Amino acid sequence: MTPVVALRLALAGNRTDTARVVLTALSAALAALAALAALTVLAIPTPPGGRGANNSEQYGNALLREPGLRGGTAVALLLLAVPVLALAGQCVRLGAPARDRRLAAFRLAGASPGQVTVLVAVETGLAALSGTLVGLGTYLVGRVLLHRPDARGLLPLPTDVLPSPSTIAAVVLGLPVLAGLVGVVLLRRVTATPLGVVRRIRRERAPGPWAGLLIVAGVAAYGLLVPVGRWYAARGQDPPAVLEPLLMLGGALAALVGVVVGTGWLSHTAGRLLHRWGRGPATLLAARRLTADPWAGSRTLAALLAAVIVGAGAAGLRASMLADMTANRAIGQSFAASDDFYLNTMDLVDRAVQVAVALAAGGLVVALVEGIVARRRTYAALVASGVPRSVIGRSVAWQALAPAVPATVLALAVGLLLTWTTGGRPRSYGGQTVQVCPGDAAGCADPSALRTVWVPESVVTPELPWGQLAGVGATALAAVLVTVGVGLLFLRTSTAVEEIRTG
């Protein structure tokens, strides 16, 4: 098989294959934009100098101006790529039955199993490559259009810097390679034979609640931040520079994996409870589907749960900041400008979470529609036997919501605990003489404006952000409901009696 033949066969297909290629390219373009934006922030040069003297003063936003804040900004941008990559993984699975029939036709024409796998990798990789090239073009054009200094000559965005060419090439070429590998992995249990497609399904035991150990380990890693810092401080030493990032990154990753994997156990448990206590055919159909494939919830809800964890963590961090600001105002060491900066930064994080939820909802729509289309023969047979479409629709809703509700609650709790282990502790302030200034930051530059006062000791305890947590959870569940509504639009066409004769 020559490269030209492989290219022609990879581009062959019907409208579903075209939709899969377009959605995969769109996901790759969004992921490339997020990665390039993060790398641009990291590429900002830092002038030499001490604390405060090495700021990049050409930017109007402190997130770009101060070197210590750029890492967090880049991480936030990279987090937006997580739901996008999850959406790409769902798009690769779109139209799987039709693609399997096409692969079987290739095998009938003489292609080997290895060549069929190469075709899938080439198809997915080319779609992702076209998307990353579009993303690169959009990034370069946007960089020119958004280069607009304000009246003081300050830039709102880092449009004056570019990542290195090798870094850009790694993003543009690395994402398609990753997409091709994902396509190959998704076919690891599919064997295309000349007479059809055989899917190898390994019967596994029901998932257990062992993912809770990962959640406990992740929360414990964050809980160690303060004790470890105090341990080093008591010995007059600074903790290793890599220790805090390692605990934070490792703890967050362990907690995220624990929540995603634990969704499989929640799905299986929800299926058992629905089968035991459910009434009516809709709940029984959903119960059987949940117990037969409990890992479907982990696959489809992964990106959404990641966004919920970040949103809950941001809510806890905001509550911690508000407690600090309250205590600082009590002792006269707070300025409105700095308080507004931190609160505005948290507003940006909240908007990023909303964007991530919207992207995750797109992945849910693709997964739900793909599930309905893949099981259209079964649904058509049920309709032909007398089962109303409304019953099938309610079963699809039960199947989506039964694992989503407890998984969302779990994600909210884990995200809050990650920040609450350090930020939720009571603060003791005062009990000493401090120098305060009743004026603004500019006036306080004069030492004569300072006053020495005695501040009695007080304790400030952060309040649990119930309202913001409820908002994040409601947004996530609303996204699930919207995806269910969109998926049900495809139910009527997928339950036509004629679908029984389809391959």
C-alpha positions in Angstrom: 0.0 0.0 0.0 1.6 3.2 -1.2 1.2 6.5 0.7 -1.0 7.8 -2.1 -3.3 4.8 -1.8 -3.4 5.1 2.0 -4.3 8.8 1.7 -7.2 8.1 -0.8 -8.6 5.3 1.3 -8.3 7.3 4.5 -10.3 10.1 2.9 -13.1 7.8 1.7 -16.4 7.5 3.5 -19.9 8.9 3.8 -21.4 12.0 5.5 -20.8 10.5 8.9 -17.1 10.1 8.2 -17.0 13.7 6.9 -18.7 14.9 10.1 -16.1 13.0 12.2 -13.2 14.5 10.3 -14.6 18.1 10.6 -15.3 17.7 14.4 -11.8 16.2 14.9 -10.2 19.0 13.0 -12.2 21.6 15.0 -11.2 20.0 18.3 -7.5 19.9 17.2 -7.7 23.6 16.2 -9.1 24.6 19.6 -6.5 22.5 21.4 -3.7 24.1 19.3 -4.9 27.6 20.1 -5.0 26.8 23.9 -1.5 25.3 23.8 0.0 28.2 21.7 -1.6 30.8 24.0 0.0 29.1 27.0 3.4 28.8 25.3 3.2 32.5 24.3 2.7 33.5 28.0 5.7 31.4 29.0 7.8 32.9 26.2 7.5 36.4 27.6 11.1 37.5 28.5 11.8 38.5 32.1 14.1 41.5 32.5 16.9 41.1 35.0 16.5 42.5 38.5 15.2 41.8 41.9 11.7 41.4 43.2 9.4 44.0 41.4 12.2 45.2 39.2 12.0 42.3 36.8 8.4 42.9 35.7 7.6 43.2 32.0 6.2 46.7 32.1 5.0 46.7 28.5 1.8 44.9 29.6 -1.2 46.4 31.2 -2.3 43.1 32.9 -0.5 42.0 36.0 -1.0 38.4 35.0 1.4 39.0 32.2 3.5 41.7 33.8 4.6 39.8 36.9 6.8 36.7 36.3 5.4 34.9 39.3 1.9 34.9 37.9 2.7 33.7 34.4 3.0 30.1 35.3 -0.5 30.0 36.8 -1.9 31.8 33.7 -0.2 29.3 31.4 -1.5 26.3 33.5 -5.1 27.8 33.3 -4.8 28.0 29.5 -3.5 24.5 29.3 -6.4 23.3 31.4 -8.8 24.5 28.7 -7.2 22.0 26.4 -8.2 19.1 28.6 -12.0 19.2 27.7 -11.0 19.9 24.1 -8.9 16.8 23.9 -11.7 14.8 25.5 -14.0 16.2 22.8 -11.5 15.0 20.1 -11.5 11.5 21.7 -15.3 11.4 21.5 -15.2 12.7 17.9 -12.9 9.8 16.9 -15.6 7.3 17.9 -18.3 9.0 15.9 -19.8 6.8 13.2 -17.9 3.7 14.4 -20.4 1.1 12.9 -20.2 2.7 9.4 -16.4 2.9 9.7 -16.2 -0.7 10.8 -18.1 -1.8 7.7 -15.8 0.3 5.5 -12.7 -1.4 7.2 -14.3 -4.8 6.6 -14.6 -3.9 2.9 -10.9 -2.9 2.8 -10.1 -6.3 4.3 -12.3 -8.0 1.7 -10.3 -6.2 -1.0 -7.0 -7.6 0.3 -5.8 -5.2 3.0 -4.0 -6.6 6.0 -5.0 -5.9 9.6 -1.9 -3.7 10.0 -2.8 -1.7 6.9 -6.3 -1.2 8.2 -4.9 0.2 11.4 -2.6 2.5 9.4 -5.6 3.8 7.5 -7.4 4.7 10.8 -4.3 6.4 12.1 -3.8 8.3 8.8 -7.4 9.4 8.7 -7.4 10.7 12.3 -3.9 12.2 12.0 -4.8 14.1 8.8 -8.0 15.5 10.3 -6.0 16.7 13.4 -3.2 18.1 11.2 -5.7 20.2 9.2 -7.1 21.4 12.5 -3.8 22.4 14.0 -2.8 24.2 10.8 -6.1 26.1 11.0 -5.4 26.8 14.7 -1.9 28.1 13.8 -3.2 30.3 11.1 -5.9 31.7 13.5 -3.3 32.3 16.1 -1.0 34.2 13.7 -3.8 36.3 12.3 -5.2 37.0 15.8 -1.8 38.0 17.0 -1.7 40.8 14.3 -5.3 41.9 14.8 -5.1 42.0 18.6 -1.9 44.0 18.7 -3.5 47.2 20.0 -1.6 49.2 22.6 -3.7 51.5 24.8 -3.2 55.2 25.3 -0.3 54.5 27.6 1.4 52.2 25.1 0.6 49.1 27.2 -0.4 45.8 25.5 -3.5 43.9 26.7 -2.1 40.6 25.3 1.4 39.3 24.7 1.2 40.0 21.0 4.9 41.1 20.9 6.4 37.7 21.5 6.3 34.3 19.8 7.2 30.9 21.0 10.2 29.3 19.4 9.7 27.7 16.0 10.6 24.3 17.4 7.9 24.7 20.1 5.3 25.7 17.5 6.2 22.8 15.3 6.0 20.4 18.3 2.4 21.6 18.9 1.3 21.6 15.3 2.8 18.1 14.6 2.5 16.6 18.0 -1.2 16.9 18.4 -1.9 15.0 15.1 0.5 12.2 16.2 -1.3 12.0 19.5 -4.7 11.9 17.7 -3.5 9.1 15.5 -2.3 7.1 18.4 -5.7 7.6 20.1 -7.5 6.3 17.0 -5.3 3.2 17.1 -5.9 2.6 20.8 -9.6 2.8 20.3 -9.4 0.0 17.7 -7.3 -2.3 19.9 -10.4 -4.6 20.5 -11.7 -4.4 17.0 -10.6 -6.9 14.3 -11.7 -6.1 10.8 -12.2 -9.4 8.9 -13.2 -9.9 5.3 -16.7 -11.1 6.5 -17.3 -8.2 8.9 -16.1 -6.8 12.2 -15.4 -8.6 15.4 -15.2 -6.6 18.6 -13.4 -8.5 21.4 -15.1 -7.7 24.7 -13.4 -8.9 27.8 -15.7 -9.8 30.6 -14.6 -7.9 33.7 -15.6 -7.9 37.2 -17.8 -5.1 38.5 -15.8 -2.0 39.4 -15.0 -1.6 43.0 -14.7 1.6 45.2 -10.9 1.4 45.1 -10.7 4.7 43.2 -11.5 6.4 46.6 -7.9 5.6 47.6 -6.7 7.9 44.8 -9.0 10.7 46.0 -7.8 10.3 49.6 -4.2 10.4 48.4 -4.8 13.5 46.3 -6.4 15.4 49.1 -3.7 14.2 51.6 -1.0 15.6 49.2 -2.6 19.0 49.5 -3.0 18.6 53.2 0.7 18.1 53.5 1.6 21.5 52.1 1.3 23.4 55.3 2.8 20.8 57.7 5.8 20.2 55.4 6.3 24.0 55.2 6.2 24.3 58.9 8.6 21.4 59.3 11.2 23.1 57.2 10.6 26.5 58.8 11.2 25.0 62.2 14.6 23.9 61.1 15.5 27.2 59.4 15.4 25.7 56.0 13.6 26.4 52.8 11.7 23.4 51.3 13.0 22.1 47.9 11.7 24.2 45.0 10.2 21.2 43.3 8.4 19.9 46.4 5.3 22.2 46.4 4.6 21.9 42.7 5.0 18.2 42.9 2.6 17.8 45.8 0.0 20.1 44.1 0.3 18.6 40.6 0.5 15.0 41.9 -2.4 15.5 44.3 -4.6 17.2 41.7 -3.9 14.4 39.1 -4.6 11.7 41.6 -7.8 13.2 42.7 -9.0 13.8 39.1 -8.2 10.2 38.1 -9.9 8.9 41.3 -13.1 10.9 40.5 -13.1 9.8 36.8 -12.4 6.1 37.6 -14.8 6.2 40.5 -17.6 7.2 38.2 -17.5 3.6 36.9 -18.3 2.4 40.3 -21.0 5.0 40.7 -22.6 4.0 37.4 -22.6 0.3 38.3 -24.0 1.1 41.8 -26.7 3.4 40.3 -27.6 0.6 37.8 -28.0 -1.9 40.6 -30.2 0.5 42.7 -32.3 1.3 39.7 -32.8 -2.4 39.0 -33.7 -3.0 42.6 -35.9 -0.1 43.3 -36.8 1.2 39.9 -40.4 1.0 38.6 -41.3 0.9 34.9 -39.5 -0.2 31.7 -37.5 3.0 31.3 -35.6 2.6 34.6 -35.0 -1.1 34.0 -33.6 -0.5 30.5 -31.3 2.1 31.9 -30.3 -0.1 34.8 -29.2 -2.9 32.5 -27.3 -0.6 30.3 -25.4 0.9 33.3 -24.5 -2.4 34.8 -23.5 -3.8 31.4 -21.1 -0.9 30.6 -20.4 1.0 33.8 -17.2 2.6 32.3 -19.2 4.5 29.7 -19.9 7.2 32.4 -16.1 7.5 33.1 -15.4 8.0 29.4 -18.1 10.5 28.6 -18.0 12.5 31.8 -14.3 12.8 32.3 -13.9 16.3 30.8 -17.0 17.6 32.5 -15.9 16.3 35.9 -12.4 17.9 35.4 -14.1 21.3 34.8 -16.3 20.8 37.9 -13.2 20.0 40.1 -11.5 23.1 38.9 -14.6 25.2 39.4 -15.1 23.9 43.0 -11.4 24.5 43.7 -11.7 28.1 42.4 -14.7 28.6 44.7 -12.7 27.5 47.7 -9.8 29.6 46.7 -12.0 32.7 46.3 -13.5 32.1 49.8 -10.0 31.9 51.2 -9.0 35.1 49.5 -12.1 36.9 50.9 -11.2 35.8 54.4 -7.6 37.1 54.0 -9.0 40.4 52.7 -11.4 40.7 55.6 -8.6 40.2 58.0 -6.3 42.6 56.2 -9.0 45.3 56.2 -9.4 44.8 60.0 -5.8 45.7 60.6 -5.7 48.4 57.9 -3.3 46.6 55.5 -5.6 46.2 52.5 -5.8 48.3 49.3 -8.8 48.2 47.0 -6.6 47.9 43.9 -4.9 44.7 45.0 -8.1 43.2 46.2 -9.8 43.9 42.9 -6.9 42.4 41.0 -7.2 39.1 42.8 -11.0 39.0 42.6 -10.8 39.8 38.9 -8.3 37.0 38.4 -10.7 34.6 40.0 -13.5 35.9 37.7 -11.3 35.0 34.8 -10.9 31.5 36.2 -14.7 31.2 36.6 -15.1 32.2 32.9 -12.5 29.6 31.9 -14.5 26.9 33.9 -17.6 27.9 32.0 -15.8 27.6 28.7 -14.5 24.2 29.8 -18.0 23.1 30.7 -19.3 24.2 27.3 -16.6 22.2 25.5 -17.2 19.2 27.7 -20.9 19.4 26.8 -19.9 19.2 23.2 -18.1 16.0 23.9 -21.2 14.7 25.7 -23.4 15.4 22.8 -21.1 13.5 20.4 -20.9 10.6 22.8 -24.7 10.4 23.4 -25.5 10.7 19.7 -22.9 8.1 18.9 -24.4 5.7 21.5 -27.9 6.2 20.1 -26.8 5.6 16.5 -24.6 2.6 17.4 -27.6 0.9 19.1 -30.2 1.9 16.6 -30.9 -1.7 15.6 -31.7 -2.6 19.2 -33.8 0.5 19.6 -35.6 -0.2 16.3 -36.3 -3.8 17.4 -37.8 -2.5 20.7 -40.0 -0.1 18.9 -41.1 -2.8 16.4 -42.0 -5.0 19.4 -44.3 -2.3 20.8 -42.1 -0.3 23.2 -43.0 3.4 22.9 -40.2 5.8 21.8 -41.0 7.9 25.0 -39.9 4.9 27.1 -36.6 4.6 25.2 -36.1 8.4 25.6 -36.6 8.3 29.3 -34.2 5.3 29.6 -31.6 7.4 27.7 -32.1 10.3 30.2 -31.9 7.9 33.2 -28.7 6.4 31.8 -27.1 9.9 31.4 -28.3 11.4 34.7 -28.0 8.5 37.1 -24.2 8.5 37.1 -23.9 12.3 36.4 -25.6 13.5 39.5 -23.5 11.6 42.1 -20.3 12.1 40.1 -20.9 15.9 40.0 -21.5 16.0 43.8 -18.3 13.9 44.3 -16.3 16.2 42.0 -17.6 19.3 43.8 -16.5 17.8 47.2 -13.1 16.8 45.9 -12.4 20.2 44.2 -13.4 22.0 47.4 -11.3 19.8 49.6 -8.2 20.3 47.5 -8.1 24.0 48.3 -9.9 23.8 51.7 -7.2 21.7 53.3 -4.9 24.7 53.2 -7.2 27.7 52.5 -10.1 26.7 54.8 -8.1 26.9 58.0 -8.9 29.7 60.5 -6.5 32.6 60.4 -5.2 34.4 63.5 -4.4 38.1 63.0 -3.4 40.9 65.3 -2.1 40.7 68.8 0.7 43.1 67.9 1.5 46.6 66.8 1.4 47.3 63.1 2.0 50.3 60.9 -1.1 51.3 59.0 -1.9 54.0 56.5 -5.4 55.5 56.2 -4.8 56.7 52.6 -4.4 55.0 49.2 -1.3 53.2 47.9 0.2 56.3 46.4 -0.2 58.3 49.6 1.3 55.5 51.7 4.6 55.8 49.8 5.4 58.6 52.2 6.7 57.1 55.5 5.3 60.1 57.5 1.7 58.9 56.5 2.2 55.7 58.5 0.6 55.3 62.0 1.6 52.7 64.6 -1.5 51.1 66.3 -2.2 48.1 68.4 -4.4 45.5 66.8 -6.0 42.9 69.1 -5.8 39.3 68.1 -8.8 38.0 66.1 -9.6 34.8 64.2 -11.2 34.8 60.8 -12.6 31.6 59.4 -13.4 31.3 55.7 -17.1 30.6 54.9 -18.0 27.7 52.8 -19.0 28.9 49.3 -22.3 27.1 49.0 -23.7 29.5 46.5 -20.8 29.2 44.0 -20.6 25.4 44.5 -24.3 25.2 43.7 -23.8 27.3 40.6 -21.0 25.1 39.3 -23.0 21.9 40.0 -26.1 23.4 38.4 -24.2 24.4 35.3 -22.7 21.0 34.9 -26.1 19.2 35.3 -27.7 21.7 33.0 -25.1 20.8 30.4 -25.9 17.1 30.8 -29.7 17.9 30.4 -29.0 19.9 27.3 -27.0 17.1 25.7 -29.8 14.6 26.6 -32.3 16.9 24.8 -30.0 17.2 21.8 -29.4 13.4 21.7 -33.1 12.7 21.9 -33.6 14.6 18.6 -31.8 11.8 16.9 -33.8 9.1 18.6 -36.8 9.1 16.1 -34.7 8.7 13.0 -32.6 6.0 14.8 -35.6 4.0 15.9 -37.3 3.6 12.5 -38.2 0.1 11.7 -36.1 0.1 8.6 -33.0 0.3 10.8 -33.4 -3.4 11.7 -32.1 -4.2 8.2 -29.0 -2.0 8.5 -25.6 -3.6 9.1 
